[in-house]
């Protein structure tokens, strides 16, 4: 939070992510930066379907702006992307 314009705690579990993001935002504030201006990226490694949708909902609540998905075939990845956009915008 003191130096970067983005934060990417890839290996953090969703349960731990809230505390980690809070620490980053506190460090940004202490450094005189706007903590909300720092984008948060992370992974969403759940399988497509309800588990992924639930994970994305939790990530949105934590302020995550981008999530990286596992590698899938182009067709499957396009279908997942379309489904996520229709659900979450």
KASUL-V94794 format. One record per backbone hydrogen bond with DSSP energy under -0.5 kcal/mol. NH is the residue of the N-H (numbers start at 0). CO is the residue of the C=O. E is the energy in kcal/mol with one decimal. If there is no record, write none. Layout:
# KASUL-V94794
NH;CO;E + NH;CO;E
This chain:
# KASUL-V94794
6;38;-2.4 + 8;40;-0.6 + 9;7;-1.8 + 11;8;-1.6 + 16;12;-1.8 + 17;13;-0.8 + 19;15;-1.9 + 20;16;-3.0 + 21;17;-2.0 + 22;18;-2.1 + 23;19;-2.2 + 24;20;-2.7 + 25;21;-2.3 + 26;22;-2.3 + 27;23;-2.1 + 28;24;-2.3 + 29;25;-2.6 + 30;26;-1.4 + 31;28;-1.8 + 32;27;-3.0 + 34;32;-0.8 + 36;33;-1.6 + 37;34;-1.0 + 38;4;-1.8 + 38;36;-0.7 + 40;6;-3.0 + 40;38;-0.5 + 41;65;-1.7 + 43;67;-2.9 + 51;46;-1.0 + 52;48;-2.4 + 53;49;-2.6 + 54;50;-2.0 + 55;51;-2.7 + 56;52;-2.3 + 57;53;-2.0 + 58;54;-2.5 + 59;55;-2.6 + 60;56;-1.9 + 61;57;-1.4 + 62;59;-1.5 + 63;58;-2.6 + 64;39;-2.8 + 65;39;-1.5 + 67;41;-2.6 + 76;72;-3.0 + 77;73;-2.4 + 78;74;-2.0 + 79;75;-2.5 + 80;76;-2.6 + 81;77;-2.5 + 82;78;-2.2 + 83;79;-2.7 + 84;80;-2.5 + 85;81;-2.2 + 86;82;-1.6 + 87;83;-3.1 + 88;84;-2.2
